[in-house]
Amino acid sequence: MYKNVSILGAGSWGMGVAKLLQENGLKVKLWEYNESDYQIIKNQRCHPKKLKNIFLHKDIDVTNDLDYAVDKIDLVVSAIPSQSLRSVLEIIPKGKFKDCPIVNLAKGIETTTLKRMSEVIIEVLEHPSGLVTTLSGPSHAEEVTANIPTAVVIAGEDDELLAKLQIIFSNNTFRTYQSNDLIGVELGGSLKNIIAIAAGICAGLKQGDNTLGALITRGLAEMSRLGVAMGARLETFSGLSGIGDLITTCASVHSRNRYVGEHIGMGKKLDVILSSMAMIAEGVQTTKSGYNLAKKYKVEMPITNEVYEVLFNNKPPDIAVGDLMKRELKSEIWN
Ligand SMILES: NC(=O)c1ccc[n+]([C@@H]2O[C@H](COP(=O)([O-])OP(=O)(O)OC[C@H]3O[C@@H](n4cnc5c(N)ncnc54)[C@H](O)[C@@H]3O)[C@@H](O)[C@H]2O)c1
């Protein structure tokens, strides 16, 4: 069983998973690239701006030396956000951890290549595809670290590896399921952030529960349409990484993507909102990827298109909502 894990990225989720795995008995190295964040975490054993009131055990080895972080380990967990993952992997010597399973935690799609995170990992590290997995689902770090019951899914090709990872990650308050639908799990976790921005926009515009219910349902329909076109299984979107994460993110006070949308709905500018945030809101860049994937696969994604127009072409949010309501009338079930 794996014992020595390197966690890349000591943001809110990297720290949360470091705490989880250390408490589950693993020896954890936690790598942070940003010098000032590294100093804060190393000296205070916490990062008040990223994860309030959570202190890392002294046995978690916090480092900003990447070579050291990936030396003598048998498991890699990546909590690097999706648009930065490639640049981090590119500076790791090829073959450095060639037999190690890799667990990706990021929820996003690379804007430049439209690739999912497992595809980026396999491409850059030339890693065996069977060793590359993604953990996803409704799992706010704030709640996981407070031992609030949480369930997630780990997806990959190799059932034996997934079973081992399930054991390593699970405890009395963190339950893991396994899935072989890596495409569906990665797309669900990424695309739901676009819908969460839309949910925030509606909240900012003071729309109601009916609107939220409609948005989640129709959001899931367009996420599933794209997923199936890209080779995912439809039923994955009914699972934890699909509807589970979508509901949580659209409704939660912890969601940064919903937060971005809410402030857009209240009339603030995107760059002003993003510059006031200490943590990443993956949905903003994923909106570009979702928009371009919809074009590439010729899939209708009206909510994604409207979010794109609002974020990047200054379309007034109330007009965007109006345009969604005025679309041609159609059957609810797509095939
Ligand atoms: N926070 C959560 O509750 C949560 C839960 C599930 C999944 N996720 C996903 O995990 C990923 C990380 O989220 P987070 O909440 O930890 O974000 P965060 O903003 O708190 O931290 C981001 C981390 O990435 C590092 N980073 C950013 N750019 C980098 C670069 N160019 N090179 C190296 N490191 C870089 C930062 O230094 C920081 O450690 C995201 O994809 C997010 O969607 C987060």
The ligand as a Gaussian input file, in Angstrom:
#p B3LYP/6-31G(d) Opt

LIG

0 1
 N      -11.003000      24.285000      -2.356000
 C      -11.819000      23.260000      -2.469000
 O      -12.653000      23.046000      -1.600000
 C      -11.733000      22.345000      -3.656000
 C      -12.450000      21.159000      -3.637000
 C      -12.381000      20.292000      -4.717000
 C      -11.592000      20.632000      -5.807000
 N      -10.907000      21.797000      -5.805000
 C      -10.068000      22.083000      -6.971000
 O       -8.704000      21.993000      -6.567000
 C       -7.905000      22.898000      -7.334000
 C       -7.124000      23.800000      -6.396000
 O       -8.070000      24.574000      -5.696000
 P       -7.719000      25.310000      -4.341000
 O       -9.012000      25.579000      -3.704000
 O       -6.705000      24.590000      -3.559000
 O       -7.121000      26.678000      -4.929000
 P       -6.318000      27.823000      -4.178000
 O       -6.518000      29.045000      -4.958000
 O       -6.633000      27.821000      -2.735000
 O       -4.809000      27.342000      -4.339000
 C       -4.220000      27.130000      -5.584000
 C       -2.867000      26.486000      -5.397000
 O       -2.247000      26.348000      -6.651000
 C       -0.956000      26.928000      -6.618000
 N       -0.626000      27.475000      -7.925000
 C       -1.309000      28.377000      -8.629000
 N       -0.654000      28.669000      -9.777000
 C        0.454000      27.909000      -9.765000
 C        1.563000      27.759000     -10.641000
 N        1.641000      28.437000     -11.790000
 N        2.529000      26.903000     -10.313000
 C        2.455000      26.202000      -9.164000
 N        1.458000      26.294000      -8.270000
 C        0.475000      27.148000      -8.587000
 C       -1.068000      28.015000      -5.575000
 O        0.188000      28.390000      -5.122000
 C       -1.923000      27.316000      -4.534000
 O       -1.145000      26.439000      -3.784000
 C       -8.884000      23.670000      -8.232000
 O       -8.929000      23.061000      -9.482000
 C      -10.221000      23.493000      -7.541000
 O      -11.303000      23.558000      -8.439000
 C      -10.952000      22.660000      -4.760000

